[in-house]
Amino acid sequence: MQKMYSRPSPSGQVNKNMVPKDQTVTFLLNYSKALRVFDYQNITFETLLN
């Protein structure tokens, strides 16, 4: 997986259709900060702290 994402694009530029909006990145970062996953014995609990 690392090799797939680490090689440069053929033209040397990023395709503008593939670049996420700042709003999308902020949403995902905030969501990941609020998500908590707890493992208790054989059960996994996922909670969203919002």
Backbone as ProteinMPNN parsed JSONL, in Angstrom:
{"seq_chain_A": "MQKMYSRPSPSGQVNKNMVPKDQTVTFLLNYSKALRVFDYQNITFETLLN", "coords_chain_A": {"N_chain_A": [[0.821, -1.186, 0.0], [1.978, 1.224, 0.74], [3.773, 1.702, -1.342], [2.049, 2.174, -3.45], [0.902, 4.677, -2.876], [3.065, 6.352, -2.58], [4.47, 6.872, -4.887], [5.225, 9.289, -7.409], [2.889, 11.23, -9.366], [2.313, 10.656, -12.886], [2.387, 13.021, -14.485], [3.424, 14.793, -12.727], [1.863, 16.546, -11.392], [-0.934, 17.141, -9.216], [-4.117, 15.763, -9.651], [-6.811, 17.888, -9.872], [-9.408, 17.105, -9.388], [-9.182, 15.109, -7.57], [-8.415, 16.166, -5.157], [-9.354, 16.75, -1.856], [-11.852, 18.911, -0.396], [-11.245, 21.593, 1.914], [-13.18, 21.687, 3.871], [-14.125, 19.059, 3.967], [-11.878, 17.662, 4.909], [-11.589, 18.842, 7.446], [-14.006, 18.02, 8.637], [-13.638, 15.194, 8.73], [-11.374, 14.995, 10.398], [-12.359, 16.11, 12.795], [-14.384, 14.278, 13.338], [-12.89, 11.941, 13.742], [-11.546, 12.627, 16.056], [-13.609, 12.657, 17.892], [-14.516, 10.073, 17.971], [-14.544, 7.139, 19.83], [-13.246, 3.992, 20.575], [-13.793, 1.132, 22.371], [-12.553, -1.829, 23.708], [-13.873, -4.507, 25.35], [-13.508, -7.371, 26.966], [-14.735, -9.688, 24.787], [-16.111, -7.901, 23.258], [-16.671, -5.062, 21.25], [-16.999, -1.64, 21.674], [-18.236, 1.255, 20.211], [-18.231, 4.676, 20.449], [-19.534, 7.926, 19.908], [-18.471, 10.98, 20.717], [-20.087, 13.545, 20.853]], "CA_chain_A": [[0.0, 0.0, 0.0], [2.853, 2.374, 0.799], [4.335, 1.936, -2.667], [1.011, 2.684, -4.326], [0.646, 6.08, -2.605], [4.267, 7.154, -2.474], [5.08, 7.205, -6.174], [4.701, 10.544, -7.958], [1.984, 11.102, -10.502], [3.062, 10.711, -14.148], [2.572, 14.379, -14.984], [4.072, 15.587, -11.7], [0.882, 17.419, -10.769], [-2.064, 16.465, -8.605], [-5.383, 15.957, -10.34], [-7.638, 18.746, -9.028], [-10.64, 16.397, -9.034], [-8.882, 14.161, -6.502], [-8.039, 16.894, -3.952], [-10.546, 16.999, -1.054], [-12.072, 20.28, 0.066], [-10.831, 21.823, 3.309], [-14.34, 21.363, 4.699], [-14.158, 17.6, 4.103], [-10.764, 17.273, 5.771], [-11.934, 19.282, 8.8], [-15.057, 17.132, 9.135], [-13.062, 13.886, 9.049], [-10.507, 15.136, 11.563], [-13.207, 16.293, 13.973], [-15.064, 13.006, 13.593], [-11.937, 10.976, 14.296], [-11.247, 13.046, 17.428], [-14.763, 12.378, 18.744], [-14.808, 8.638, 17.966], [-13.802, 6.331, 20.79], [-13.514, 2.561, 20.441], [-13.378, 0.421, 23.567], [-12.642, -3.29, 23.68], [-14.125, -5.084, 26.663], [-13.559, -8.817, 26.777], [-14.861, -9.993, 23.355], [-17.073, -6.959, 22.694], [-16.13, -3.75, 20.869], [-17.952, -0.554, 21.79], [-17.879, 2.475, 19.495], [-19.036, 5.805, 20.905], [-19.254, 9.206, 19.276], [-18.562, 11.952, 21.794], [-20.528, 14.861, 20.35]], "C_chain_A": [[0.87, 1.257, 0.0], [3.401, 2.707, -0.584], [3.309, 2.568, -3.596], [0.816, 4.191, -4.128], [1.898, 6.941, -2.618], [4.9, 7.487, -3.821], [4.431, 8.474, -6.743], [3.76, 10.279, -9.139], [2.784, 11.261, -11.795], [3.323, 12.127, -14.639], [3.271, 15.269, -13.967], [3.124, 16.536, -10.997], [-0.259, 16.586, -10.212], [-3.318, 16.784, -9.404], [-6.31, 16.75, -9.418], [-8.953, 18.089, -8.635], [-10.43, 15.456, -7.85], [-8.515, 14.85, -5.184], [-9.301, 17.184, -3.147], [-10.642, 18.47, -0.65], [-11.596, 20.388, 1.513], [-11.944, 21.443, 4.274], [-14.418, 19.858, 4.96], [-13.071, 17.118, 5.052], [-11.062, 17.642, 7.218], [-12.995, 18.379, 9.412], [-14.484, 15.787, 9.559], [-12.151, 13.946, 10.264], [-11.324, 15.3, 12.843], [-13.939, 15.007, 14.332], [-14.106, 12.009, 14.236], [-11.539, 11.343, 15.722], [-12.365, 12.654, 18.378], [-15.059, 10.885, 18.852], [-13.913, 7.917, 18.959], [-14.221, 4.878, 20.631], [-12.932, 1.866, 21.666], [-13.564, -1.072, 23.352], [-12.806, -3.778, 25.112], [-14.408, -6.564, 26.47], [-13.657, -9.111, 25.282], [-15.814, -9.042, 22.642], [-16.365, -5.641, 22.386], [-17.244, -2.729, 20.926], [-17.41, 0.653, 21.044], [-18.807, 3.575, 19.969], [-18.586, 7.06, 20.194], [-19.506, 10.284, 20.31], [-18.858, 13.34, 21.234], [-21.663, 15.355, 21.168]], "O_chain_A": [[0.541, 2.241, -0.662], [3.481, 3.879, -0.952], [3.655, 3.402, -4.433], [0.59, 4.913, -5.1], [1.79, 8.166, -2.662], [5.8, 8.325, -3.874], [3.233, 8.697, -6.573], [3.837, 9.247, -9.806], [3.819, 11.927, -11.803], [4.403, 12.397, -15.166], [3.672, 16.385, -14.299], [3.538, 17.261, -10.093], [-0.519, 15.474, -10.671], [-3.551, 17.931, -9.784], [-6.567, 16.323, -8.292], [-9.557, 18.482, -7.638], [-11.394, 15.051, -7.2], [-8.323, 14.165, -4.18], [-10.232, 17.796, -3.672], [-9.636, 19.175, -0.576], [-11.552, 19.396, 2.24], [-11.682, 20.937, 5.365], [-14.747, 19.441, 6.07], [-13.317, 16.262, 5.902], [-10.817, 16.845, 8.122], [-12.894, 18.01, 10.582], [-14.81, 15.289, 10.637], [-12.161, 13.027, 11.083], [-11.008, 14.688, 13.863], [-14.092, 14.689, 15.511], [-14.48, 11.309, 15.177], [-11.225, 10.458, 16.519], [-12.11, 12.35, 19.544], [-15.792, 10.474, 19.752], [-12.69, 8.06, 18.936], [-15.411, 4.572, 20.56], [-11.744, 1.989, 21.963], [-14.606, -1.519, 22.872], [-11.976, -3.495, 25.975], [-15.42, -6.949, 25.885], [-12.712, -8.799, 24.557], [-16.278, -9.34, 21.541], [-15.553, -5.167, 23.181], [-18.298, -2.906, 20.316], [-16.252, 1.031, 21.226], [-20.028, 3.435, 19.902], [-17.401, 7.238, 19.912], [-20.644, 10.479, 20.735], [-17.975, 14.195, 21.158], [-22.181, 16.442, 20.912]]}, "name": "protein", "num_of_chains": 1, "seq": "MQKMYSRPSPSGQVNKNMVPKDQTVTFLLNYSKALRVFDYQNITFETLLN"}
